[in-house]
Amino acid sequence: MMATGKKEEFYWHMLLAMALAAALLVLILTVKAGFEDSKDRIVTEEGLPEMTFSSLTGVRQYVMDLKKSDTLRVHFGLEKGNVRLTIAAKNGEELYRGSGTEVTDFLLTVPADGRYIVTVDADHASGELSVTQTGL
């Protein structure tokens, strides 16, 4: 049978081990959440998207000033999940809306000078997606 002092020390060590395990679990869950965007949050960046992802959920918007007759190359390499891509002028006129299920590589010609918004709405998606400006 354990002496009272040894028993108390054992319980303190067990309590410390459980606290460390709980802290580690919180840290792991926080880091994992950082890799998946919330559907309630929109991440906005300048430029055009070029991304490879293993688990993408959420909405990302990219903004860029383009000139009439600029060409955009769109590439979908979706492995699983869903991705919806919208490319629209600031006034709401859409150049493209789709998920890359029909055509995975194509070119778009910009119809007018202005600011364009590229929106990527993903749901547990993995793969790659890029929208690049050609001829620069």
N, C-alpha and C positions, 0 to 999 in steps of 0.2 A: 504494500500500500504506500502511496506517495505521501511524503511529509507535506504539511500545510503550505510551507514556503515554496516547495517545488511544484505543488499543484497550482498555486496562484501564478507562478511564473509560466507554467505550461498554458494556462488559460490566457494570459497576456500575449504569449507568442501566437496562439491560435487566433485571438482577436486581431492582432497585427497582420497576420497572414490573410485573414478574411478581408480586412480593410484594403490591403494591397491588391488583392484579387478584384475587389469591387472597383477600385480606382483604375486598374488595368482594363477592365471591361468597359468602363465609361470612356476611357481614352480610345479604345478600339472602335466603339460605336461612333464617337465623334469624328474620327478620321474617316471612317467609311461613309458617314453622312456628307463629308466634304467632297467626295467624289461623285455624288449624285445630287443634282440640283433639285430643289423642291419645285413642284408644279406651280406653286404659288409665287415663285420668284422668277423674274426675267433678268437674265444676265445680258448686258449690252456692251458690245465692244466695237471699236473702230476697225475698219478693214473687212476682209472677206473670210469666211470660214474655211479652214483646212484642218480637219481633225480626224484622229483615229481614237476610238473609244471602245471600252470593254463593257461599260454599263452606264449609259447616258439616259437620264430621265430629266425632263424639264424643258424650259424654253430659253433659247439663246437668240439674241438679235445682233446683227452686224450692220453697221451703217457705213456707206461710202459714197463719195461724190463721183459720178460717172459722166462721161460725155456721150453725145449722140454718136452712134455707130461703134462704140466700144463693144467688144465681144467678151462674153463670159462663158467659160467652159465649166460645165457641171458634171461631177462624177459621184455616183452612189456606189458604195461597196458594202451594202447592208448584209450582215450575217444572221442577226436575229432581232426581234423587237420591231418597233415601228418608228419611222422618222417621216415627218411631214415638212417639206421645204416650201417656203413662199418667198418670191422675189418680187418686190413691189416698189413703185415710185413713192415718194413722200406723200403725193396726193392720193394714194391708194390704188392707182392703176397697176394691175398685176401683170408681170411678165411671165411668171410661172407659178403654179401651185401643183404640187404632187408629192408622191412618195418614192419615186424611183423604181416602182415595181414593173412598169411597162418598158421604160428606156432608162439605162443606167449611166450613159455618157452622151452628152449633147452640148450644143452651142446655142447661146442666146445673143441676139443683137439688141443693144440698148437703143430705145426709140427716141430719147430726148435727153438733153443735159439735165442734171439734177442730182439730188440726194436719193439714194435707194436704200431700202431696208431689206436685209436677208434674214428671214426668221426660220430657225430650226426648232421644231417641236418634237421631242423624242420621248419614247416610252419604253424603258428597259431595252434600249437598243445597243447593239455592238456592231462594229465594223468601221467604215470610214466614209467621210463625206467631204467634198471640197467644191468650192466655187472659186475659180481663179480668173483673173483678167488676162486675156491673151494679147499678144502684140505689144507688150510694154517694153 
